[in-house]
């Protein structure tokens, strides 16, 4: 377990969980970019309208996570907005809309394309203007590389990965004047060695697996809900923006990097008076999968067939005893060849 996750273990067994934080993940805000990573302008405006109508507070990501790490609670109905890569539509389209509404947000930027002046990305001048107006500009590596997929066959992978992160952090400081200690993994890919390094240096890190953030979260593998493509509609987001974290100690979940084509996810749930575990369901790559219960609060999920190399995801949800909201967790597997 990473040392920071021993914080507040006494709170984990309390019968009522603190108000969660749900983080939205965006890439493009545009009508003419790849569907899977795009939120159309009309869908984006509709989402923001819905958040306001439902009484959600849009919070500054860095500050909200620090509150959790210090054992403080958030107001109910808190959401944070994040954008990965630093695509031009974030500066040209999302920023004016969010500025008009006076809403905070975070852009995790990949610095090399900005340095090279790619037209599909924001410029440093735009990002600096945004930062001067309260937008958080944070680290998403130099070049959006796969940081850990060579960890089993390249003895230099760790130095390359950590050097990449440090160099990107320095580029942001050079151009913006400040780089917060928050980081988003490209493709949501990480392993335990990289998590430990980030933890030791004081980062808080975000993946791309689904889920909600609470006091028992893994601060180096925080989840976010995709709000693009097929998940951009209000109906799709309805259960996500109300979600709470499934009660468990996330820092002890298995290392997501594996050579095993049939990796086992083992989960030990914490006692809860709210989550109704008998109705818990798990899905592998969107399809229902068998749950092997070995106690009232312990279960495992193993693929019935071998997984292909690449990313796969297990999502597990349990309803509230009153029916809603849902308690949610996700594990992303990265299966790599065994060389």
Secondary structure, DSSP 4 states (H G I P E B T S, - for coil): --GGGGTTGGGTT-SSPPPPEEEEEESEESSSS-GGGEE-HHHHHHHHHHHHHTTPEE--HHHHHHHHHTTPPPPSSEEEEEEEETBHHIIIIIHHHHHHHT---EEEE-HHHHHTT-TTB--HHHHHHHHHTT-EEEE--SS---SSTTTTT-TTHHHHHHHHHHHHHHHHHHHHS---SEEE-GGG---HHHHHHHHHTT-EEE-SS---B-TTS-TTSB--EE-SGGG-SHHHHTTTTT-EE-SB-GGGSPPSEES-TTPEEEEEBPP-SSB-GGG-EEEETTEE---EESSSSEEEEE-SSPPPSEEEEEEEEEEBTTS-SEEEEEEEEEE----
